[in-house]
């Protein structure tokens, strides 16, 4: 049983990009409920889409007129413009076991006590990002991480995507697998701290090198 919307890591080099954002969801229009804006408590509007498995939960069990803590997958094709895929809702005070099970297995949470709170220890706007560091410019607080997704059930190969970050990561971290704790600030994802966990998979395949000391650093905000 878990009591957290972000699942624990199960593999040393496990790719992922997942986070939590508190706010209101505003659909584009009544005929396109799955596309709209996630508006945080400061009024920042973030382009968003709702994944199909969550739409029924939203329509039947919660009021979108009120703020909620959303479980999201981030995307950002350009700096300063964030896009979110809403994959779940973390609200134990409202959703019972049956409701929460209707979310996908990766984000489901089973309650085992009634006094659980909706807040999380990491606070709002926390993101966990793990992937290959393919670009860094420390002097400009810029970095890019590539996320490789698992192939789809139909056998089709999934396309990797890139996440643009704000943070000071030294150049010697390039082509390493990195695990980052991130905080959203408006439309940007800012590095709070990170760990270099070893050579990226592509680097291992080219060089055969498998060992690299784990380092933990503080990102400059």
N, C-alpha and C positions, 0 to 999 in steps of 0.2 A: 504494500500500500504506500502511496505517496500523498503528501499534502503540499505539493508545489506544482505550478503549471509548467515549469521548465524541467524536463526530465534529467536525471543524472547521466553523466557521460559513461558509456559502456565499452568504448574502444579507445586506445591511446591516441590515435590519429582520427578521431571522429569529427567529420565536418558538420557544421551547423551555423545557422543564423536565426536566432529566436529572441523575442523580447516581450515586454509588457508595457502597455501605454494606457493611462487612465483618461477617459474622456467620453464624449458623446459621438454616436455614429449618426450621420445625416445622409440618407440615400440621395442619389442624384435626382431620382423622381420615383413615383409609385410603381412605374413599369420597369424600372431598373434598380431594384432594391439592392442587388449585389455590388453596385458601384456607387461610390460617394466619397464623403470626407469623414475622417476621424478628427474631431475637434477637441483639443486638450483643454485643461482647466484654465489655461492662460489665453485661450482663443486661437491658438495656432491650428491651422487647417492642413491636414495631411491627406493627400490622395490615397484612397484605399479601395480594396475590393474584399468582399466577404466570400470565403470559400463555401461551396454549396452545402457541405455537411453542417454548417453553423446556422444557416438561414432559418431553418425550422425552429431551432432552439431560441433564436432571437425573436421570432414572431410569436411564439407560443408562451414563452416563460419570462421575458423581461420587457421593460419599457425603454425604448431607445430615446425617450425624452429625458432620461436620467443618465448620469455618468456611470460607466462601468470600467472594470479593469480588463482590458482586452489582451489576449495572447496573439502575437503577431509575428509574421516573417517579414523582415525588412528587405527592400530593394532600393537601389539608388543608381541610376544610370549617369547622373551628373551631380557634382558637388552642390550642396545646398538645396537639393530637391529630393525629399524622401518619399518613398511609396511603401505602403504596408498591405500585406495580405492578412486579413483577420482569420485566424484559425481556431479561436476558442474564446471562452469567457471564464475568468477566475472570479467566482462570487459564491463561495460556500454558504453564505448567509441566505442566499436566495435559491440556489440550485441544490436539489437533493441528489442522492446517489443515482437514481434512475436518470435524471436530467443530465447529469455530468457524464454518464456513460455514453450518452448520445453523441458526445464529441469524439474526435478521432483518438485512437489508443495512445498516440504519442503525447497528447496533452490532457488526457483524462485524469481526474483526481477523485479519489474515493474518500469520503468523510468517515472518520471513525470516532468523532466526538462533536457535540453540538456547540461548544464554545469556541470553535475555530474562527479566526478573524479573516477578513478579506484582504488585509494588508500583508505584505511580504517583507522579510528582513532586508532584502536588497533595496527596497523602496520602489517608487514608481519610475518608469522610463529606463529600467535596467535591461540590457541586452547581453546575451552570451554569443560571441562570434568565434568560430574556430575554422581555420583554413590556411591556405598558402599565402604568405606575404610576397606579393609580386611587384610591389612598388612602394618606395618610401622616400620622402624628402623631408628630413628632420627639420631643416631650417625654416620650412614653410608649414610645419605641422600637418603634413599630408601623408597618407598611407592608403594602399589598396590591398584588400585580401580577396583571393579567389576561393569560392565555395564550390566543391564538387558534389553533386547530388547523386543519390543512388538511382540506378536505372529503374524505369517504370515497370509495373507489373506486366504490361503487354510486350515487354522485351525491348522496347524502344530506348535508345540511349538518351539519358538526360543531359541537357546542356549546362555547363558550369556558368556561374554568374559572379559578378564582382561587387564588392561592398566598398564604398569610398568612406574613409574615416578621417577624423581630425585627431592627430596625436604625434608625439615625437618618438619614433622608433628608429634606432640607429641603422645605418646602411648594412652593417654586417648581419642583420636579421633577414636579409633578402633570401628567397628560395628556401625558407624554413617554414615548418608548420607552426602556427602561432595560435595560442588561446588567449582571447581578450575579454576583459570585463569593460563594458561600454555603457555610457550614459547618454541618452538622447537629450539634445539641447536644441529646441526648435526643429529645424529641418536637418540638423546635423547629428552624426553619431561620434561621440568624443571618447577617446581612449582614457580609461581610468588606470588600468594596469594590464600587463600582459606577461605571458610566458612563451619562450621559444622552446618547443618540445622536441625539436630535431629536424633533420632535413625533410623537405616536402617529398611527397611520393614521386613526383616527376624527377626530382634531384636524385633520389635513391636509385631510380631506374637507370639514370644516365651514368652515375658514378659508382654505384654499389656501396656508397658510404651510408652507414646506418646509425652511427653514434654522434651525438652532439650534446654538450651539457645543457641541462635545463637552466634557464635564466629567468628571473622575475624582475621587472622594472616598473617604475611609476611613469605613466604618461604625463607629459606637461600639458595642462589644459590651457 
